Amino acid sequence: MTAKMRVLVVDDEAAILRFLKPALEANNYEMTSAGTVAEAIKRTAAETPDIVLLDLGLPDGDGKDVIRRAREWSDVPIIVLSAREREAEKIESLDLGADDYVNKPFNVGELMARMRTALRHRLQRKAEIPVLRVGGLEIDAVRHRVLRGTAELKLTPKEFELLSFLARHAGRVITHKQILAAVWGPAHTGDTQYLRVYIGQLRQKIEDKPDDPRIVLTEPGIGYRIAEA
């Protein structure tokens, strides 16, 4: 029998916990819970869960403090579940190291898909997969080439680096700041217009319809998400 993945749900609403427990158990997850920032940090360190579902509105502080502290020692996938709709909240959570952000109320099927994606990314990071496949593309990190079918696409080194970074996080929202810091360096985190130009150039080369992209998707006001295969 396959071992159950351990999920830490950080939320002080009993109704949410009652709603999530049977859904998680039906999908072969084992759930534990924490209702405060302090308890969440303690359980994350002591229990080493496989994934964390985190509400931002906690009675003793902001859930973003859990992300901040956890990222000091752990790469555990963290998915934020929150009723807060401000883009700034999403951006800050992602910049601090959250893997994804799901608005309340949410669909269980979508949440499970996001969880599978986050867990898969963690395994991929550890395995250091040399060839990535997303959106009909094959991205070879060793040979620095991109294939669509048998045709090789001609990308500049920076375009390849940008596509590779997005592909390593396929299915996950990546903020402008995260992309710019990873591809161009920390000194360029404010150059969002520069990033838009490169995204436009990249779409011209990899999309069938650059004006109606299906691979590199825009998350308005936040960043980009690359579609999974």
C-alpha positions in Angstrom: 0.0 0.0 0.0 1.3 3.5 -0.9 2.2 5.5 2.2 -0.1 8.5 2.8 1.3 12.0 2.2 1.1 14.1 5.3 -0.8 17.4 5.0 -0.7 20.2 7.7 -3.7 22.4 7.4 -3.2 25.8 9.1 -6.6 27.3 9.7 -8.6 28.4 12.8 -12.0 27.8 11.2 -13.5 24.5 12.4 -15.8 24.4 9.4 -12.9 24.4 7.0 -11.1 21.6 8.8 -14.3 19.5 8.9 -14.7 20.2 5.1 -11.1 19.3 4.2 -10.5 16.2 6.3 -12.7 13.7 4.4 -11.7 15.2 1.0 -8.0 14.8 1.9 -8.4 11.3 3.3 -10.3 10.3 0.2 -7.3 11.3 -1.9 -4.9 9.3 0.3 -3.6 12.2 2.4 -3.2 12.1 6.2 -4.3 15.5 7.8 -3.1 17.2 10.9 -4.0 20.8 11.8 -2.8 24.0 13.5 -4.9 27.0 14.4 -2.2 29.6 15.1 1.0 31.0 13.6 3.0 29.6 16.6 1.5 26.2 16.4 2.0 26.0 12.6 5.7 26.9 12.9 6.1 24.3 15.7 4.3 21.5 13.8 6.1 22.3 10.5 9.4 21.9 12.2 8.5 18.9 14.4 6.3 16.8 12.0 8.0 17.7 8.7 4.7 17.4 6.7 4.8 16.7 2.9 2.7 19.8 2.2 1.2 22.7 4.0 -2.2 24.4 3.3 -2.1 27.8 5.0 -4.7 30.4 5.8 -3.4 33.9 6.2 -5.9 35.2 8.8 -4.8 33.5 12.0 -5.7 34.7 15.6 -2.1 35.4 16.7 -0.7 36.9 13.6 -0.4 36.8 9.8 0.0 33.5 8.0 2.7 35.0 5.9 4.9 34.8 9.0 4.6 31.0 8.8 5.9 31.1 5.2 8.8 33.4 6.2 9.9 31.2 9.1 9.4 27.9 7.3 11.6 29.0 4.4 14.5 29.5 6.8 14.9 25.8 7.0 12.4 24.0 4.8 11.4 23.6 1.1 8.0 22.0 2.0 5.4 23.0 -0.5 3.1 25.7 0.9 -0.3 26.5 -0.7 -2.1 29.6 0.7 -5.8 29.3 1.1 -7.3 32.7 1.8 -10.4 34.9 1.4 -8.1 37.9 0.9 -8.5 39.0 -2.7 -5.9 41.8 -2.9 -3.2 41.2 -5.4 -0.6 42.5 -3.0 -1.4 39.7 -0.6 -0.9 37.1 -3.3 2.3 38.7 -4.5 3.8 39.0 -1.1 2.9 35.4 -0.2 4.5 34.1 -3.4 7.6 36.2 -3.1 8.1 34.9 0.5 8.1 31.4 -0.9 4.6 30.1 -1.1 4.2 27.6 -4.0 0.6 28.6 -4.9 -2.4 30.6 -3.9 -6.0 29.4 -3.9 -8.9 31.8 -3.1 -11.7 30.8 -0.7 -14.2 29.5 -1.5 -12.4 26.9 -3.5 -13.2 23.7 -5.5 -11.8 20.6 -4.0 -10.8 19.1 -7.4 -8.8 22.2 -8.2 -7.1 22.2 -4.8 -6.1 18.5 -5.2 -4.7 19.3 -8.6 -2.7 22.2 -7.2 -1.4 20.0 -4.4 -0.3 17.3 -6.9 1.5 20.0 -8.9 3.4 21.4 -5.9 4.4 17.9 -4.7 5.6 17.0 -8.2 7.7 20.1 -8.4 9.4 19.3 -5.2 10.4 15.8 -6.5 11.6 17.4 -9.8 13.8 19.8 -7.9 15.4 17.0 -6.0 15.8 14.8 -9.1 17.2 17.7 -11.2 15.5 16.5 -14.3 17.6 17.4 -17.4 14.7 17.4 -19.9 11.4 19.2 -19.2 8.3 18.7 -21.2 5.6 21.4 -21.1 2.9 22.6 -23.5 4.2 20.4 -26.3 7.7 21.6 -25.9 10.8 19.6 -24.9 13.4 21.7 -23.1 16.8 20.1 -22.8 18.8 21.9 -20.1 22.0 20.1 -20.9 22.1 20.8 -24.6 20.4 24.2 -24.2 17.8 23.5 -26.9 14.0 23.5 -27.3 12.1 21.1 -29.5 8.5 21.2 -30.7 8.0 17.8 -32.2 11.2 17.3 -34.3 11.7 21.0 -35.0 14.3 22.9 -33.0 13.2 26.4 -31.9 15.9 29.2 -32.1 15.9 31.0 -28.8 18.5 33.5 -27.5 20.4 32.4 -24.3 18.2 34.7 -22.2 15.0 33.5 -23.8 16.1 29.9 -23.1 16.9 30.8 -19.5 13.5 32.5 -19.0 11.6 29.6 -20.6 13.6 27.0 -18.5 12.9 28.9 -15.3 9.1 29.0 -16.0 9.1 25.3 -17.1 10.7 24.2 -13.8 7.7 25.7 -12.1 5.0 24.6 -14.5 1.5 25.1 -13.2 2.7 27.5 -10.5 2.2 31.3 -10.5 5.6 33.1 -10.5 5.7 36.8 -9.7 7.4 39.4 -11.8 9.9 39.9 -9.0 10.8 36.2 -8.7 11.3 35.8 -12.5 13.4 39.0 -12.8 15.6 38.0 -9.7 16.2 34.5 -11.0 16.9 35.3 -14.7 18.4 38.8 -14.6 19.5 39.2 -11.0 18.3 41.0 -7.8 19.2 44.4 -9.2 16.5 44.1 -11.9 13.5 43.1 -9.8 11.7 46.4 -10.7 12.1 46.0 -14.5 8.7 44.6 -15.2 8.4 46.3 -18.6 11.7 44.7 -19.7 10.2 41.3 -18.7 7.0 41.9 -20.7 9.2 42.5 -23.8 11.0 39.2 -23.3 7.8 37.4 -22.7 6.4 38.8 -25.9 9.5 37.7 -27.8 9.3 34.2 -26.3 5.6 33.9 -27.2 6.4 34.8 -30.8 8.7 31.8 -31.0 6.9 29.1 -29.0 3.2 29.9 -29.3 1.0 28.9 -32.3 -1.0 32.1 -31.7 1.2 34.6 -29.8 -1.8 36.9 -29.2 -3.8 34.1 -27.7 -1.1 32.2 -25.7 -1.7 28.6 -24.5 1.8 27.9 -23.0 3.0 31.1 -21.1 -0.1 32.5 -19.4 -0.4 35.9 -17.8 -1.6 36.3 -14.2 -2.7 39.9 -14.3 -0.9 42.2 -11.9 1.1 39.3 -10.4 3.3 37.5 -13.0 3.1 34.4 -15.2 2.2 30.7 -15.1 3.4 28.2 -17.7 0.8 25.6 -18.7 1.6 22.0 -17.8 1.6 19.2 -20.4 
